[in-house]
Amino acid sequence: MQLITIRDALQQWCRDIDDIDARILLQHVLNVSHAHLIAHAEQALDSKQAQSFRLLAERRTRGEPVAYLIGKREFYSLGFTVTPAVLIPRPETELLVDLALARIPLDLPWKILDLGTGSGAIALAIAKHRPLANIVAVDFSADALAVAKINACQLDVNNARFIEADWFGDFNGERFNLIVSNPPYIADGDPHLTRGDLRFEPHLALAAENEGLDCIRSIIAAAPAHLVVGGALLLEHGYDQAEACRRLLSEAGFERIFSRPDLAGIPRVSGGALEIA
């Protein structure tokens, strides 16, 4: 049986997928770095490695996200396990973490609530950078919470707890200094849901009724009852939803309302705080 090299594998089996995707898949199969692929282009793959890579390349050709194929994605310089039960963490969501960390003191045991935690990316990134904070991460999906708990263990996070609930659930009067959320905000029926990686991600974690604002509206309306005086709410939203979010925040009694753009210049996060007595 003729052996196939790294160079041959990338050239022969990856004509229909992005070169970067192909290299990530091969790195995963061989458990090597990008530099290794370049430096050892003539290295031969054994039959098991060759078959594994070919099958992954074929699945990527059919559109399956790379993150699901290799079971991981980096977010906020941390490695997260991901499965089709959770959204794939995206770079633009790092803005939400940045804004949260800017509010959370390093030396105080602030209470943080993450609604719709999915893989736990937001909650665990905050927990790693604010070890004195107490994080509560909520999701209605037991499968998603199972992934989040795996990530908490892998990242050695001990200051986060996970609750299966529909948004605020029943916290028995518990209040938080900060609430963060990356809720479903794509309008149900939006054609983007039938393209690219979104085809494979959990629909209920992506789409919402009424132009994508149903979940955002519910969270904003209920948040004041779960915040301490002076507490704040931060929400990720769609490219065209900043104005609507600011209006809803104002109607709910929030002040110091703002929107911030992501690195692409797209308004991505809006928030506000309750009045300080």
C-alpha positions as CSV (number, residue, x, y, z in Angstrom):
1,M,0.0,0.0,0.0
2,Q,1.4,3.4,-1.0
3,L,1.9,5.8,1.8
4,I,0.6,9.3,1.6
5,T,2.5,12.3,2.9
6,I,1.3,15.4,4.7
7,R,1.8,17.4,1.5
8,D,-0.1,14.8,-0.6
9,A,-3.0,14.6,1.9
10,L,-3.5,18.4,1.9
11,Q,-3.3,18.6,-1.9
12,Q,-5.3,15.5,-2.8
13,W,-8.2,15.5,-0.3
14,C,-8.7,19.2,0.3
15,R,-9.5,20.7,-3.0
16,D,-13.0,21.6,-2.0
17,I,-12.4,23.1,1.5
18,D,-10.5,26.1,2.8
19,D,-6.7,25.5,3.2
20,I,-6.7,26.7,6.8
21,D,-9.6,24.3,7.7
22,A,-7.6,21.5,6.0
23,R,-4.5,22.2,8.1
24,I,-6.5,22.4,11.3
25,L,-8.1,19.1,10.6
26,L,-4.8,17.4,9.8
27,Q,-3.2,19.0,12.9
28,H,-6.0,17.5,14.9
29,V,-5.5,14.0,13.4
30,L,-1.8,14.0,13.9
31,N,-1.8,16.0,17.2
32,V,0.8,18.3,15.9
33,S,1.3,22.1,15.4
34,H,0.9,24.1,12.3
35,A,4.7,24.5,12.3
36,H,5.1,20.8,12.3
37,L,3.0,20.4,9.1
38,I,5.3,22.9,7.3
39,A,8.5,21.5,8.6
40,H,7.6,17.8,8.0
41,A,5.6,18.0,4.7
42,E,7.1,14.7,3.6
43,Q,6.1,12.8,6.8
44,A,4.0,9.8,5.9
45,L,0.6,9.2,7.4
46,D,-0.2,5.7,8.6
47,S,-3.4,4.1,7.3
48,K,-5.5,5.0,10.3
49,Q,-4.4,8.7,10.2
50,A,-5.0,8.8,6.5
51,Q,-8.5,7.4,6.8
52,S,-9.4,9.7,9.7
53,F,-8.2,12.8,7.9
54,R,-10.0,11.8,4.6
55,L,-13.3,11.3,6.5
56,L,-13.0,14.6,8.3
57,A,-12.2,16.4,5.1
58,E,-15.2,14.9,3.4
59,R,-17.5,15.9,6.3
60,R,-16.1,19.5,6.1
61,T,-16.8,19.4,2.4
62,R,-20.5,18.8,3.3
63,G,-20.4,21.9,5.5
64,E,-19.9,20.6,9.1
65,P,-18.1,23.2,11.2
66,V,-14.5,22.6,12.0
67,A,-15.1,23.2,15.7
68,Y,-17.5,20.3,15.8
69,L,-15.3,18.0,13.7
70,I,-12.3,18.5,16.1
71,G,-14.5,19.0,19.2
72,K,-12.8,22.2,20.4
73,R,-12.6,26.0,19.9
74,E,-10.4,28.7,21.4
75,F,-12.2,31.6,23.1
76,Y,-10.6,34.3,25.1
77,S,-7.2,32.4,24.9
78,L,-8.8,29.4,26.6
79,G,-9.6,26.0,25.0
80,F,-13.2,24.9,25.1
81,T,-14.8,21.6,24.3
82,V,-17.7,22.0,21.9
83,T,-20.3,19.7,20.5
84,P,-23.4,20.1,18.4
85,A,-25.3,20.7,21.6
86,V,-23.8,24.2,22.0
87,L,-23.1,27.2,19.9
88,I,-19.5,27.6,18.7
89,P,-17.9,30.5,20.6
90,R,-17.1,33.4,18.3
91,P,-14.4,36.1,18.5
92,E,-17.0,38.9,18.6
93,T,-18.4,37.6,21.8
94,E,-15.1,38.3,23.5
95,L,-16.3,42.0,23.6
96,L,-19.0,40.9,26.1
97,V,-16.3,39.4,28.3
98,D,-14.1,42.5,28.0
99,L,-16.9,44.7,29.1
100,A,-17.9,42.4,32.0
101,L,-14.3,42.2,33.3
102,A,-14.0,46.0,33.2
103,R,-16.9,46.2,35.6
104,I,-16.0,43.4,38.0
105,P,-13.5,44.3,40.8
106,L,-10.5,42.0,41.3
107,D,-10.8,42.1,45.1
108,L,-14.5,41.7,45.7
109,P,-16.7,38.5,45.6
110,W,-19.2,39.9,43.1
111,K,-22.1,37.7,42.0
112,I,-22.4,37.2,38.2
113,L,-25.2,35.6,36.3
114,D,-24.7,34.2,32.8
115,L,-27.9,33.5,31.0
116,G,-27.9,30.9,28.1
117,T,-24.4,29.8,29.0
118,G,-24.1,27.0,26.3
119,S,-20.5,25.8,26.4
120,G,-19.8,28.0,29.3
121,A,-17.4,30.2,27.3
122,I,-18.5,33.6,28.7
123,A,-19.0,32.4,32.3
124,L,-15.8,30.5,32.5
125,A,-13.7,33.2,30.8
126,I,-15.0,35.6,33.5
127,A,-14.4,33.0,36.3
128,K,-10.8,32.5,35.2
129,H,-10.0,36.2,35.2
130,R,-12.0,37.0,38.4
131,P,-11.3,34.2,40.8
132,L,-13.1,35.9,43.7
133,A,-16.3,36.3,41.7
134,N,-19.2,33.8,42.1
135,I,-20.6,32.8,38.7
136,V,-24.0,31.3,38.1
137,A,-24.4,29.9,34.6
138,V,-27.9,29.0,33.4
139,D,-29.1,27.1,30.4
140,F,-32.4,25.3,29.6
141,S,-30.5,22.5,27.8
142,A,-29.1,19.7,29.9
143,D,-26.8,18.6,27.1
144,A,-25.4,22.1,26.9
145,L,-24.8,22.2,30.6
146,A,-23.0,18.9,30.4
147,V,-20.5,20.4,28.0
148,A,-20.1,23.5,30.2
149,K,-19.3,21.4,33.2
150,I,-16.7,19.5,31.2
151,N,-15.1,22.8,30.3
152,A,-15.2,24.0,33.9
153,C,-13.3,20.8,34.9
154,Q,-10.8,21.1,32.1
155,L,-10.1,24.7,32.9
156,D,-9.9,24.1,36.6
157,V,-12.7,26.6,37.4
158,N,-14.1,26.2,40.9
159,N,-16.1,29.5,41.2
160,A,-18.9,28.7,38.8
161,R,-22.1,26.7,39.4
162,F,-24.5,25.6,36.7
163,I,-28.3,25.6,36.8
164,E,-30.8,24.1,34.3
165,A,-33.5,26.7,33.9
166,D,-35.3,28.9,31.4
167,W,-33.6,32.2,31.8
168,F,-34.0,33.4,35.4
169,G,-35.8,30.3,36.7
170,D,-36.3,30.5,40.4
171,F,-33.5,32.1,42.3
172,N,-35.5,32.6,45.5
173,G,-34.8,36.3,45.7
174,E,-31.1,35.9,44.9
175,R,-29.7,39.1,43.3
176,F,-26.5,39.7,41.2
177,N,-24.1,42.5,40.7
178,L,-23.9,41.8,37.0
179,I,-26.0,39.8,34.5
180,V,-24.5,38.9,31.1
181,S,-26.0,37.1,28.2
182,N,-25.5,36.1,24.6
183,P,-29.1,35.1,23.9
184,P,-30.8,33.9,20.6
185,Y,-31.1,37.0,18.5
186,I,-31.3,36.0,14.9
187,A,-34.8,36.5,13.5
188,D,-36.6,33.2,13.0
189,G,-36.7,32.5,9.3
190,D,-33.6,34.6,8.5
191,P,-31.9,33.0,5.5
192,H,-28.6,33.1,7.2
193,L,-29.8,30.2,9.4
194,T,-29.7,28.0,6.3
195,R,-26.1,28.8,5.4
196,G,-22.6,28.0,6.7
197,D,-22.0,26.8,10.2
198,L,-25.4,28.0,11.4
199,R,-27.0,25.1,9.7
200,F,-25.4,22.7,12.2
201,E,-25.7,24.7,15.4
202,P,-28.7,24.4,17.8
203,H,-31.6,26.4,16.3
204,L,-33.1,27.3,19.7
205,A,-29.8,28.9,20.7
206,L,-29.7,31.0,17.6
207,A,-33.2,32.3,16.6
208,A,-36.0,34.2,18.3
209,E,-39.4,35.4,17.3
210,N,-40.4,39.0,16.6
211,E,-37.3,40.1,14.5
212,G,-35.0,38.2,16.9
213,L,-35.9,40.3,19.9
214,D,-38.1,38.0,22.0
215,C,-35.4,36.6,24.3
216,I,-33.7,40.0,24.6
217,R,-37.0,41.6,25.5
218,S,-37.7,38.9,28.2
219,I,-34.2,39.2,29.7
220,I,-34.3,43.0,29.9
221,A,-37.8,43.1,31.4
222,A,-37.0,40.6,34.1
223,A,-33.4,41.6,34.9
224,P,-34.1,44.5,37.4
225,A,-35.7,42.1,39.8
226,H,-32.5,40.0,39.9
227,L,-30.0,42.8,40.2
228,V,-28.7,44.6,43.3
229,V,-29.0,48.4,43.3
230,G,-26.3,49.7,41.0
231,G,-26.1,46.3,39.3
232,A,-25.7,46.1,35.5
233,L,-26.9,44.1,32.5
234,L,-24.8,43.4,29.4
235,L,-26.3,41.8,26.3
236,E,-24.8,40.7,23.0
237,H,-27.2,41.3,20.0
238,G,-27.5,41.5,16.3
239,Y,-25.9,44.1,14.0
240,D,-29.2,46.0,13.7
241,Q,-30.6,45.6,17.2
242,A,-28.6,48.1,19.2
243,E,-31.2,50.9,19.1
244,A,-34.0,48.5,20.0
245,C,-31.9,47.2,22.9
246,R,-31.2,50.7,24.2
247,R,-34.9,51.5,24.1
248,L,-35.9,48.4,26.0
249,L,-33.2,49.0,28.6
250,S,-34.6,52.6,29.1
251,E,-38.2,51.3,29.4
252,A,-37.0,48.8,32.0
253,G,-35.5,51.6,34.2
254,F,-31.8,51.2,33.3
255,E,-29.5,54.2,33.2
256,R,-26.1,54.9,31.8
257,I,-27.2,53.0,28.7
258,F,-24.7,52.3,26.0
259,S,-23.8,50.2,22.9
260,R,-20.3,49.1,21.9
261,P,-19.0,47.9,18.6
262,D,-16.9,44.8,18.0
263,L,-13.6,44.8,16.2
264,A,-15.4,44.9,12.8
265,G,-17.1,48.1,13.9
266,I,-20.6,46.4,14.3
267,P,-22.6,47.4,17.3
268,R,-22.5,44.1,19.3
269,V,-23.1,44.7,23.0
270,S,-25.5,47.0,24.8
271,G,-26.1,47.5,28.5
272,G,-27.0,49.7,31.3
273,A,-27.1,49.9,35.1
274,L,-29.7,50.4,37.8
275,E,-29.7,53.7,39.6
276,I,-27.4,53.9,42.6
277,A,-29.3,54.9,45.7
